[in-house]
Amino acid sequence: MKMRRSLEQIREEVGPVAWSVRVSRREAGLSQEDLARHAGVGLRFVRELEQGKTTLRLDKVQQVLQFFGQELGVVALPEDRR
């Protein structure tokens, strides 16, 4: 029997950027296709981003985030996470 994953488990699996994009897109009432069109990226890129793919082009990630008024930044890690 297949167990359903909790939202917290999914968030941890895909990472904070992917989760932020997914939540922002859904809150805006957009499909992945809509987001791709409005942000000027491909549908495949949006799908891979939301799935947490780790080897995406940073400029395109920024492009999607900027559509939602967000951006990537550098944050110092606490000692216990280094």
C-alpha positions as CSV (number, residue, x, y, z in Angstrom):
1,M,0.0,0.0,0.0
2,K,1.3,3.4,-1.0
3,M,1.5,6.0,1.8
4,R,0.8,9.7,1.0
5,R,3.6,12.1,1.7
6,S,2.8,15.1,3.9
7,L,3.3,18.6,2.6
8,E,6.3,18.9,5.0
9,Q,7.9,15.8,3.5
10,I,7.4,17.2,0.0
11,R,8.8,20.6,0.9
12,E,11.9,18.9,2.4
13,E,12.3,16.8,-0.7
14,V,12.1,19.6,-3.3
15,G,13.9,22.3,-1.3
16,P,13.0,25.9,-0.4
17,V,13.2,27.4,-3.8
18,A,11.1,24.8,-5.5
19,W,8.6,24.9,-2.7
20,S,8.4,28.7,-2.9
21,V,7.8,28.7,-6.6
22,R,5.1,26.0,-6.3
23,V,3.3,27.7,-3.5
24,S,3.5,31.1,-5.2
25,R,2.2,29.7,-8.5
26,R,-0.7,28.0,-6.8
27,E,-1.6,31.1,-4.7
28,A,-1.6,33.1,-8.0
29,G,-4.0,30.6,-9.5
30,L,-1.6,29.8,-12.3
31,S,-0.9,26.5,-14.1
32,Q,2.6,25.5,-14.8
33,E,2.0,26.4,-18.4
34,D,0.7,29.9,-17.4
35,L,3.8,30.5,-15.3
36,A,6.2,29.4,-18.0
37,R,4.5,31.8,-20.5
38,H,4.4,34.8,-18.1
39,A,7.9,34.3,-16.8
40,G,9.4,33.7,-20.2
41,V,10.8,30.2,-19.6
42,G,9.8,26.8,-20.9
43,L,7.2,24.5,-19.4
44,R,9.9,21.8,-18.9
45,F,12.0,24.3,-16.9
46,V,9.1,25.1,-14.6
47,R,8.3,21.4,-14.0
48,E,12.0,20.6,-13.2
49,L,12.2,23.6,-10.9
50,E,9.2,22.6,-9.0
51,Q,10.4,19.1,-8.7
52,G,13.6,20.3,-7.1
53,K,16.1,19.6,-9.9
54,T,19.5,20.8,-8.7
55,T,21.2,21.6,-12.0
56,L,19.1,24.4,-13.4
57,R,20.3,27.6,-14.9
58,L,20.5,30.2,-12.2
59,D,19.4,33.1,-14.5
60,K,16.2,31.3,-15.4
61,V,15.5,30.5,-11.7
62,Q,15.9,34.2,-11.0
63,Q,13.6,35.0,-13.9
64,V,10.8,32.9,-12.4
65,L,11.4,34.2,-8.9
66,Q,11.3,37.8,-10.1
67,F,7.9,37.2,-11.6
68,F,6.7,36.6,-8.0
69,G,8.7,39.5,-6.6
70,Q,11.3,37.3,-5.1
71,E,15.1,36.7,-5.6
72,L,17.8,34.4,-4.5
73,G,20.3,35.6,-2.0
74,V,23.3,34.5,0.0
75,V,22.7,33.6,3.6
76,A,25.4,32.5,6.1
77,L,24.8,29.0,7.5
78,P,24.7,28.5,11.2
79,E,27.8,26.6,12.5
80,D,25.9,23.3,12.9
81,R,25.0,23.2,9.2
82,R,28.5,23.8,7.8
